[in-house]
Amino acid sequence: MTGRSLVEALLTARKTGEQIDHLQDDWHLDSQGMAVETMLHVADQLGWERLGWKIAATNEELQRKLRTTEPVFGMTFKQFLMHSPASVLRASLLDPIIECEFAFKMSKSLPDKGDEAYVLEDLVQCIEWVAPCIEIAECRFNRRNLPSARFIQADGFASGRYVVGEPIEEWQLFLDNGVNVSLFRNEQLHSSGHSSDVMGHPLLPLLWLGQALKRVNRRLEPGDVVCTGSCNILCPAREGDQFTVHYEGLAPLKLSTP
């Protein structure tokens, strides 16, 4: 790895599916803005078709675990979109963590409001559908030797693979009423959460992302699929695991990692 830039290392890690074992002395990210800029540059250099975005650290507990003080985001890629039931070889995954989320598909771009902040009404009219979603978070840095959170941001904050269920009927009412979520691993309850764990309401991280993208001269586009953060459920995936996620009132999502 001697002499490679951080961007080159992240590109290689993405293309080969291998992790970066250590940081070089000349790799520096002096600000969160620089980390986001690096992430976007890596994504542009990859040339992969974009799926949309992921959001993480949407409550204080998850921010402590992820070593940040605010929500974070990463770019996602269409080749890693799957539909439930899904199966992914554990050997092909990088320190995978299972998270239970909601996915929002945009039907059109958010309106151009200049410096004016977006409001929920701007967002709701641009959403095509909402569905339950499993994120298989993967990090290009080895979990046993994680660098600072800025380097994780440069990697897209563990942007990985996404298993989506069927769109939710009357999704606004469904989310407004609140949803209990339970993750079972090999038929045993692993953990539970609630839709309110996602910044109080799964729509609110999407509103936050609209503002965050504006600051880096990007915006939510038609066709973007955005996963808005975990319902306080994080579970390592092992070889041979069978996962079932129950969203109250919906058909369960299923994922296996043989």
N, C-alpha and C positions, 0 to 999 in steps of 0.2 A: 504493500500500500504506500510505500515511500514515494513522496512527490506528487501524489494525487490530491486534487482539491476535494473539499467536502462534497461539492455538487457531483463530481465524477464518482466518488465513492457511493453516494446515494443512488445515482443512476445505475451503477453496476449491481448494487444490492437489489434494486427493483428488478432488473433484467434477469439476474441469475437466481433470485430467490434465496440468497444467502445473506447472513447478517454481517455487520461491521463489528469486529471484535474490540477495537480500541480506537481512540481518537488520536490524530496526529497533532503535534505541538502547534502547527501553524493553522489549525482550524479554529476560528474564532467567530462567535456570534455575539456581538456587543449589545444587542437590543432585541426585543421581541419582534420589532418591525423587520430587522435583518433576517430573523429566523423565518418569518412569513414570506419574505421576498425570496429566500433560498428555496423554500418549499414550492413556490409558484414557478420558479425558474426550473427546478428539477422536473416538475410536471410538464412544463412546456417542452423541455428537451426530450422527454420520453416519447412524446407524440402519440400517446395512447388516447383513445376516445374517452372523453370525460363522462362519468355517470352523474356527478354532482358534487356534494359536499357532506362531510360528517362534522358533527359538533360533539364536544366532550366537556367534562368538568362543569356540569350545569347546576351543581349545588355545592355547598361548602365541604361536605364530606368527601365528595369525589375530587374536589380541588385539592384537598389535603393529600389524597392518595396519588394524584397526578402531579403534585408539587407546583401548583399554579394558584394564582389568586383571582382568576377570572375564567370565563369560558374560553375554549380554544376551538380551532377548526382545521380541517384538512380536506384536500381534494380526493375524490374517489373516482374509480375507473370502471367503465361499462363491462369489461371482460370479467369482472369479479362479482357481477350481479347474478344471483340464483333465486330460484323459487322453491318454496316448501312443498314437499319434503326434499331435502338436499343431503348430499354426502360429499365429504372432502377428505382426502387422505391426510391423516395427521402428519405424516412425514413431509408433506408439501407445505406445511404451515410454520410460521415463525413465532414461537412463544405465544400461541393463540389464546386469547381471552374472549369468552362468550359474554355478550351484553344484549339486553333486551330493550328494544327501542321502538320508535314510530318513524316511518318513512313518509315523506311528503313529496309528491310530484307536482312540479310547477307547470301550469298550462300556458302562462305568459310571463313576461318580465315584470318586475316591479316598476311602477311608474317613475319617471324622472322628476324628482322633487327638489333637485338642487341640494342646498344645505339643510333643508327641512327634514326632520326625522320622520321615518315611517311609523305608521300606526297599524293596529291589527286589521282595520278595514281595508287598508291597502293590500295586505297580505292575503286575506281570505278570498278575495275575488280572483287571485292568481293561482289558486291551488286546484289541480285536476283531481287528485285523489290522495287519501291517506291510508296506510296499511301498517299492520304490525310487522316488525322486522327484527331479525337476529343479526347483530354485527359480530363477525369474527375478527377482532382487532389483532393486528400483527405489527411488530416493531422491527425495523431493520437494524436496531441496536440490541445486543444480547441483554436479556433481562437480568442476568447475573452481574452485569457491569454497566448499568445504565448511566449515561451522561446526564447533564443538566436538562431541564425541561425545554430549554431553547433548542437543543439538538433534536429532541423528540418532536418539537414543532416543525423543524426543518424537514423531518421525515413524514409530515402530514399527520402527526399525532396518532400513530398506529393505524392509519388508514389501511383497511384490509378487505374483507369479503362480506357480502350482504345477502341474507336470505329473507325474501319478502313474501308475505302472505297475501291473501285476497283483500282488495280494497274494502274499507269499512263503509257500510251504508249510514247515511246521516252522521258523518264523522264529527261534525262540530258538536252536536248534541252529545254524542258518545264521549268525546274528550271532555266536554264541559262537566259531565256527570262524574268524571273520575273513573279510573280503571285499575283494578288490582291485577298484578302480574306475578306469576310464579314460574320458576325455572326448575325442572326436574332433570337430574343426571342419572341415567341408568335406573329410572323409575323411583329414585329417591329425591325428595325435595331438597334442593341445594340452597335456594334463597328466594326471597319475595321482595317485591317493591310495589310502587304505585305510580301512576302517570304524573301525579303532582311532584314526584321526586325530580322531574325534569323541569327545573326552573319554575315550579309552581303549575305549569301547564305546557304540554309539548309544543304548542304554537310559539311560545315566547322565545325559545332559542332561535327559531327561524327568523323572528323579527330582529333579534340581536345580530344574526348573521347578515341580514340585509344591510345593516349599518356597517358592520365590520368589512364587508366586501366593498362598500362604497369608499372606504378609506384607502383601499389599495387599487382603486380604479377598476373594480370588477363589479358584477352584479349577478343576481339570480336570473337564469335564462329559462326560456320555455324548454321543457323536457328534463330539466334538472331534477334529480332525486336527492333529497336531503334527509339524512338520519339525524335526529335532533337530540340524541344523548340517552344514556342508560337510565333505566328506572332503578338505580341503586343496586344493580345486579352485575357482578363481575365473577366469572367462573373459568378457571383454566380448563382447556380442552386436552384430554389425554387420548392416546391411541385406544380405539375400541369403545369410546364413549358414545352413548345415545342420549341426545338432548330433546326434551319436549318443553315447549313454553306455552303456558296457558294465560291468555289474555281474557279476562272475565267477559263473557258474552260472545266470544269469537272462537272460530275453529283453531285448534292448537297448531303451532309451528313445530316442525320436526327437522332435526339435523343429526347426522352421524359423522364420526371422525374415525373411520377404520384404519 
